[in-house]
Amino acid sequence: QVQLVESGGGLVQAGGSLRLSCAASGTIFSINVMDWYRQAPGKQRELVARITSGGSTNYADSVKDRFTISRDNAKNTVYLQMNGLGPEDTAAYYCHTFALARHYWGQGTQVTVSS
């Protein structure tokens, strides 16, 4: 079993920044890739950023050059630094991993960007 707990969401004005955190616990040795997804009201959940255990990263085109994903393996934590936020970034953000042959999701943290 793997448990993922997100934190760091909130209300921010357009142009502002937030840093999300995702702490993993449980059978964490099995974790390789960690992702951040987001889901806005009425829209499908979409992949925002991905990082491997080796530090390789991928981003959605919509967040490239604004968001940075990183991980601290010693703390079993993944971060999402979000800069230049706009109203289009308003969504619930979820941490995700695939381990032990199943998907694991955190409970989500809400990010709201006011214009």
HELIX and SHEET records of a PDB file:
HELIX    1   1 ILE A   28  SER A   30  5                                   3    
HELIX    2   2 PRO A   87  ASP A   89  5                                   3    
SHEET    1   A 4 VAL A   2  SER A   7  0                                        
SHEET    2   A 4 LEU A  18  GLY A  26 -1                                        
SHEET    3   A 4 THR A  77  MET A  82 -1                                        
SHEET    4   A 4 PHE A  67  ASP A  72 -1                                        
SHEET    1   B 6 GLY A  10  GLN A  13  0                                        
SHEET    2   B 6 THR A 109  SER A 114  1                                        
SHEET    3   B 6 ALA A  91  ALA A  99 -1                                        
SHEET    4   B 6 MET A  34  GLN A  39 -1                                        
SHEET    5   B 6 GLU A  46  ILE A  51 -1                                        
SHEET    6   B 6 THR A  57  TYR A  59 -1                                        
SHEET    1   C 4 GLY A  10  GLN A  13  0                                        
SHEET    2   C 4 THR A 109  SER A 114  1                                        
SHEET    3   C 4 ALA A  91  ALA A  99 -1                                        
SHEET    4   C 4 ARG A 102  TRP A 105 -1                                        
END                                                                             
